[in-house]
Amino acid sequence: MTDPHSPVHAAPAAHPIDAVESVVPFIPFVIPAVGAIMIFLLAMIAVTMA
């Protein structure tokens, strides 16, 4: 058996990069940008139909 106090077991396990964790920092920039694009498109549709 191996020694449970050996340095090999003391290292923390590296977790894989999660897709959600990589996107979360960009949410404060993406949501207002998409909202602005949606408002512009809706206004353009309203003006075109009028």
Phi and psi in radians as a Rosetta constraint file:
Dihedral C 1 N 2 CA 2 C 2 CIRCULARHARMONIC -1.594 0.35
Dihedral N 2 CA 2 C 2 N 3 CIRCULARHARMONIC 2.772 0.35
Dihedral C 2 N 3 CA 3 C 3 CIRCULARHARMONIC -1.322 0.35
Dihedral N 3 CA 3 C 3 N 4 CIRCULARHARMONIC 2.168 0.35
Dihedral C 3 N 4 CA 4 C 4 CIRCULARHARMONIC -1.196 0.35
Dihedral N 4 CA 4 C 4 N 5 CIRCULARHARMONIC -0.253 0.35
Dihedral C 4 N 5 CA 5 C 5 CIRCULARHARMONIC -1.706 0.35
Dihedral N 5 CA 5 C 5 N 6 CIRCULARHARMONIC 0.237 0.35
Dihedral C 5 N 6 CA 6 C 6 CIRCULARHARMONIC -1.283 0.35
Dihedral N 6 CA 6 C 6 N 7 CIRCULARHARMONIC 2.716 0.35
Dihedral C 6 N 7 CA 7 C 7 CIRCULARHARMONIC -1.109 0.35
Dihedral N 7 CA 7 C 7 N 8 CIRCULARHARMONIC -0.343 0.35
Dihedral C 7 N 8 CA 8 C 8 CIRCULARHARMONIC -1.141 0.35
Dihedral N 8 CA 8 C 8 N 9 CIRCULARHARMONIC -0.685 0.35
Dihedral C 8 N 9 CA 9 C 9 CIRCULARHARMONIC -1.460 0.35
Dihedral N 9 CA 9 C 9 N 10 CIRCULARHARMONIC -0.235 0.35
Dihedral C 9 N 10 CA 10 C 10 CIRCULARHARMONIC -1.401 0.35
Dihedral N 10 CA 10 C 10 N 11 CIRCULARHARMONIC -0.329 0.35
Dihedral C 10 N 11 CA 11 C 11 CIRCULARHARMONIC -1.289 0.35
Dihedral N 11 CA 11 C 11 N 12 CIRCULARHARMONIC 2.361 0.35
Dihedral C 11 N 12 CA 12 C 12 CIRCULARHARMONIC -1.207 0.35
Dihedral N 12 CA 12 C 12 N 13 CIRCULARHARMONIC 2.550 0.35
Dihedral C 12 N 13 CA 13 C 13 CIRCULARHARMONIC -1.285 0.35
Dihedral N 13 CA 13 C 13 N 14 CIRCULARHARMONIC 2.252 0.35
Dihedral C 13 N 14 CA 14 C 14 CIRCULARHARMONIC -1.386 0.35
Dihedral N 14 CA 14 C 14 N 15 CIRCULARHARMONIC 2.138 0.35
Dihedral C 14 N 15 CA 15 C 15 CIRCULARHARMONIC -1.555 0.35
Dihedral N 15 CA 15 C 15 N 16 CIRCULARHARMONIC 2.562 0.35
Dihedral C 15 N 16 CA 16 C 16 CIRCULARHARMONIC -1.184 0.35
Dihedral N 16 CA 16 C 16 N 17 CIRCULARHARMONIC 2.709 0.35
Dihedral C 16 N 17 CA 17 C 17 CIRCULARHARMONIC -1.223 0.35
Dihedral N 17 CA 17 C 17 N 18 CIRCULARHARMONIC 2.195 0.35
Dihedral C 17 N 18 CA 18 C 18 CIRCULARHARMONIC -1.520 0.35
Dihedral N 18 CA 18 C 18 N 19 CIRCULARHARMONIC 2.496 0.35
Dihedral C 18 N 19 CA 19 C 19 CIRCULARHARMONIC -1.116 0.35
Dihedral N 19 CA 19 C 19 N 20 CIRCULARHARMONIC -0.666 0.35
Dihedral C 19 N 20 CA 20 C 20 CIRCULARHARMONIC -1.180 0.35
Dihedral N 20 CA 20 C 20 N 21 CIRCULARHARMONIC -0.722 0.35
Dihedral C 20 N 21 CA 21 C 21 CIRCULARHARMONIC -1.122 0.35
Dihedral N 21 CA 21 C 21 N 22 CIRCULARHARMONIC -0.498 0.35
Dihedral C 21 N 22 CA 22 C 22 CIRCULARHARMONIC -1.394 0.35
Dihedral N 22 CA 22 C 22 N 23 CIRCULARHARMONIC -0.338 0.35
Dihedral C 22 N 23 CA 23 C 23 CIRCULARHARMONIC -1.652 0.35
Dihedral N 23 CA 23 C 23 N 24 CIRCULARHARMONIC -0.490 0.35
Dihedral C 23 N 24 CA 24 C 24 CIRCULARHARMONIC -0.938 0.35
Dihedral N 24 CA 24 C 24 N 25 CIRCULARHARMONIC -0.709 0.35
Dihedral C 24 N 25 CA 25 C 25 CIRCULARHARMONIC -1.113 0.35
Dihedral N 25 CA 25 C 25 N 26 CIRCULARHARMONIC -0.347 0.35
Dihedral C 25 N 26 CA 26 C 26 CIRCULARHARMONIC -1.621 0.35
Dihedral N 26 CA 26 C 26 N 27 CIRCULARHARMONIC -0.120 0.35
Dihedral C 26 N 27 CA 27 C 27 CIRCULARHARMONIC -1.037 0.35
Dihedral N 27 CA 27 C 27 N 28 CIRCULARHARMONIC -0.744 0.35
Dihedral C 27 N 28 CA 28 C 28 CIRCULARHARMONIC -1.110 0.35
Dihedral N 28 CA 28 C 28 N 29 CIRCULARHARMONIC -0.314 0.35
Dihedral C 28 N 29 CA 29 C 29 CIRCULARHARMONIC -1.686 0.35
Dihedral N 29 CA 29 C 29 N 30 CIRCULARHARMONIC -0.593 0.35
Dihedral C 29 N 30 CA 30 C 30 CIRCULARHARMONIC -1.318 0.35
Dihedral N 30 CA 30 C 30 N 31 CIRCULARHARMONIC -0.755 0.35
Dihedral C 30 N 31 CA 31 C 31 CIRCULARHARMONIC -1.093 0.35
Dihedral N 31 CA 31 C 31 N 32 CIRCULARHARMONIC -0.839 0.35
Dihedral C 31 N 32 CA 32 C 32 CIRCULARHARMONIC -1.143 0.35
Dihedral N 32 CA 32 C 32 N 33 CIRCULARHARMONIC -0.602 0.35
Dihedral C 32 N 33 CA 33 C 33 CIRCULARHARMONIC -1.153 0.35
Dihedral N 33 CA 33 C 33 N 34 CIRCULARHARMONIC -0.770 0.35
Dihedral C 33 N 34 CA 34 C 34 CIRCULARHARMONIC -1.153 0.35
Dihedral N 34 CA 34 C 34 N 35 CIRCULARHARMONIC -0.654 0.35
Dihedral C 34 N 35 CA 35 C 35 CIRCULARHARMONIC -1.101 0.35
Dihedral N 35 CA 35 C 35 N 36 CIRCULARHARMONIC -0.722 0.35
Dihedral C 35 N 36 CA 36 C 36 CIRCULARHARMONIC -1.136 0.35
Dihedral N 36 CA 36 C 36 N 37 CIRCULARHARMONIC -0.711 0.35
Dihedral C 36 N 37 CA 37 C 37 CIRCULARHARMONIC -1.129 0.35
Dihedral N 37 CA 37 C 37 N 38 CIRCULARHARMONIC -0.730 0.35
Dihedral C 37 N 38 CA 38 C 38 CIRCULARHARMONIC -1.108 0.35
Dihedral N 38 CA 38 C 38 N 39 CIRCULARHARMONIC -0.746 0.35
Dihedral C 38 N 39 CA 39 C 39 CIRCULARHARMONIC -1.104 0.35
Dihedral N 39 CA 39 C 39 N 40 CIRCULARHARMONIC -0.739 0.35
Dihedral C 39 N 40 CA 40 C 40 CIRCULARHARMONIC -1.091 0.35
Dihedral N 40 CA 40 C 40 N 41 CIRCULARHARMONIC -0.782 0.35
Dihedral C 40 N 41 CA 41 C 41 CIRCULARHARMONIC -1.152 0.35
Dihedral N 41 CA 41 C 41 N 42 CIRCULARHARMONIC -0.715 0.35
Dihedral C 41 N 42 CA 42 C 42 CIRCULARHARMONIC -1.130 0.35
Dihedral N 42 CA 42 C 42 N 43 CIRCULARHARMONIC -0.697 0.35
Dihedral C 42 N 43 CA 43 C 43 CIRCULARHARMONIC -1.146 0.35
Dihedral N 43 CA 43 C 43 N 44 CIRCULARHARMONIC -0.691 0.35
Dihedral C 43 N 44 CA 44 C 44 CIRCULARHARMONIC -1.135 0.35
Dihedral N 44 CA 44 C 44 N 45 CIRCULARHARMONIC -0.694 0.35
Dihedral C 44 N 45 CA 45 C 45 CIRCULARHARMONIC -1.134 0.35
Dihedral N 45 CA 45 C 45 N 46 CIRCULARHARMONIC -0.733 0.35
Dihedral C 45 N 46 CA 46 C 46 CIRCULARHARMONIC -1.125 0.35
Dihedral N 46 CA 46 C 46 N 47 CIRCULARHARMONIC -0.724 0.35
Dihedral C 46 N 47 CA 47 C 47 CIRCULARHARMONIC -1.194 0.35
Dihedral N 47 CA 47 C 47 N 48 CIRCULARHARMONIC -0.662 0.35
Dihedral C 47 N 48 CA 48 C 48 CIRCULARHARMONIC -1.159 0.35
Dihedral N 48 CA 48 C 48 N 49 CIRCULARHARMONIC -0.683 0.35
Dihedral C 48 N 49 CA 49 C 49 CIRCULARHARMONIC -1.341 0.35
Dihedral N 49 CA 49 C 49 N 50 CIRCULARHARMONIC -0.380 0.35
